[in-house]
C-alpha cells in the first residue's frame, strides 16, 4: 500500500509541474504557480475530488477550515480531469444581473459547446442568497428558470 501511495503522490507532483509549466493555468511568469505539499490525506482528497467530478453531472461541496487547501486541491483536480476551470470575479458593483450573465455564459459553454467545465465558487463570493438558490437549481434541474432571453433560446 505504501508503494501505491508514493506512486499517487509522484503522479500528482508531475501534474503540478505540468500545471505550473502551462501559462494558461499558472499565469505569466508563473505568478499563480501552485506549490502543494502532498501528504497522504491530501493525495486521498485529491483522488476523491477527481473521481467525483469525472462522474456524469459530478459535483462536490468541499468543507474545511480556512487555509486547508480546498481551492488548491480543487484546482489541481480540475486540471487532472482536463476540465475548463470557471469562476466569477467579484468587482465593486457585482450584483444579481452580473451573476445571471456569468451563470448564463457558463451554462451555454457547457451545454452548447459541450465543454467539460468545473465551476469553482467559494462562500466568500455569495453576494445575494439568490446566488445559492440559482446554484441549487442548476444542480437539481440543470438550468435556472428565466435566465435566458428570446435571443438565447
BELURDA-V299980 format. One record per residue. N is the residue number from 0. RES is the residue in three letters. NEAR is the number of other C-alpha atoms within 8 Angstrom. Layout:
# BELURDA-V299980
n;res;near
N;RES;NEAR
N;RES;NEAR
This chain:
# BELURDA-V299980
n;res;near
0;UNK;4
1;UNK;5
2;UNK;6
3;UNK;7
4;UNK;9
5;UNK;8
6;UNK;8
7;UNK;9
8;UNK;12
9;UNK;8
10;UNK;8
11;UNK;9
12;UNK;8
13;UNK;8
14;UNK;11
15;UNK;12
16;UNK;8
17;UNK;8
18;UNK;13
19;UNK;13
20;UNK;8
21;UNK;9
22;UNK;10
23;UNK;6
24;UNK;9
25;UNK;15
26;UNK;11
27;UNK;7
28;UNK;6
29;UNK;10
30;UNK;7
31;UNK;8
32;UNK;10
33;UNK;9
34;UNK;5
35;UNK;6
36;UNK;4
37;UNK;8
38;UNK;7
39;UNK;8
40;UNK;7
41;UNK;9
42;UNK;12
43;UNK;8
44;UNK;9
45;UNK;12
46;UNK;9
47;UNK;8
48;UNK;11
49;UNK;12
50;UNK;8
51;UNK;10
52;UNK;14
53;UNK;8
54;UNK;7
55;UNK;5
56;UNK;5
57;UNK;8
58;UNK;6
59;UNK;7
60;UNK;4
61;UNK;5
62;UNK;5
63;UNK;6
64;UNK;5
65;UNK;5
66;UNK;5
67;UNK;6
68;UNK;7
69;UNK;10
70;UNK;7
71;UNK;9
72;UNK;11
73;UNK;11
74;UNK;9
75;UNK;12
76;UNK;12
77;UNK;14
78;UNK;12
79;UNK;9
80;UNK;9
81;UNK;7
82;UNK;11
83;UNK;10
84;UNK;11
85;UNK;9
86;UNK;7
87;UNK;7
88;UNK;4
89;UNK;6
90;UNK;5
91;UNK;4
92;UNK;4
93;UNK;10
94;UNK;8
95;UNK;9
96;UNK;7
97;UNK;8
98;UNK;11
99;UNK;9
100;UNK;8
101;UNK;9
102;UNK;8
103;UNK;10
104;UNK;8
105;UNK;9
106;UNK;9
107;UNK;9
108;UNK;11
109;UNK;11
110;UNK;8
111;UNK;6
112;UNK;7
113;UNK;7
114;UNK;9
115;UNK;8
116;UNK;10
117;UNK;10
118;UNK;7
119;UNK;9
120;UNK;7
121;UNK;6
122;UNK;5
123;UNK;4
124;UNK;7
125;UNK;9
126;UNK;7
127;UNK;8
128;UNK;7
129;UNK;7
130;UNK;11
131;UNK;9
132;UNK;8
133;UNK;9
134;UNK;8
135;UNK;8
136;UNK;11
137;UNK;10
138;UNK;8
139;UNK;6
140;UNK;7
141;UNK;7
142;UNK;8
143;UNK;9
144;UNK;5
145;UNK;5
146;UNK;7
147;UNK;9
148;UNK;7
149;UNK;5
150;UNK;5
151;UNK;5
152;UNK;5
